[in-house]
Amino acid sequence: MLAFVRSGCTADGGIVGYPLDRLHEEVAYLSYHFHWPLEDVLAMEHADRRQWVEQVAAINVRLNEEAERPRVSW
């Protein structure tokens, strides 16, 4: 299916473009948490990379919530 692009061109489906700043953010996030090399993160499929980002973010949220809970000491 052809998609109309803002410039007036058409594209044959798929992702026309992914914001470069978002890509940099995802790469930095995964590299920071896993110490994965830049080449490995960039070689990932977009959907796989997004899934990893979502999973790490969920873990971070859970850990932060646990850290904020008051500790009970007897």
N, C-alpha and C positions, 0 to 999 in steps of 0.2 A: 504494500500500500504506500502511495506517495504522500509525504507530509509537506505542507507549505512551511518554509522557513522564513523568518523575519526579513531576510535580505531579498526575498522574492524568488529564491531558488527552491528546488524541491530536493528531498532526500528520500532514499529508499528504506524508510523505517529505521529502527535502532536508535541509539543515543546519538543525537546530532553533535552534542558537545557536553562536556562535564566541566563545571566551573573549576578552574585551576586552583583557586584558593581552597576549595573543598577537598580536592585531591591532596594537596599539601597537608591539610589538616588531618586527613585520614592516615596518610603515610607517617606523619609525625607521631600520631596517637599510637599506632601499632608498633612503630619502631621504638618508641619510648617504653611501652609496657612489655614488649617481648624481646627487645634488642635485635629485631630482625633487620637485615641489611636492606637498604633502599631498593636495590634491584629485585629482591624477593617480594617486597610489598608491591612494587609497581608491576611486577609480572602477574600478580593475582587478577583473576577476573573481577570485574566491578562488583557483581553480586556477592562474591565470596568475601571481598574486602569489606563491603558494607556489613555483612553478617558478622565478621570478626569484630568490627567496631561496635556494633550493637551489643554483642556478648560481653566485651570488655567493659562497656559503659554500664551494663546491668550489674556486673560484678562490683564495679566501683560504687554504684549507688547503694547496693546492699552493704558493702563494707563501711561506707560512710554512715549509713543509718545505724549500724551496729555500734560504731564508735561513739555516736552521739547519745546512745542509751545510757542512763545512769547505771552504774555498777552497784550491785548490792553486796555489801560485805557484812558478815556476821561476826 
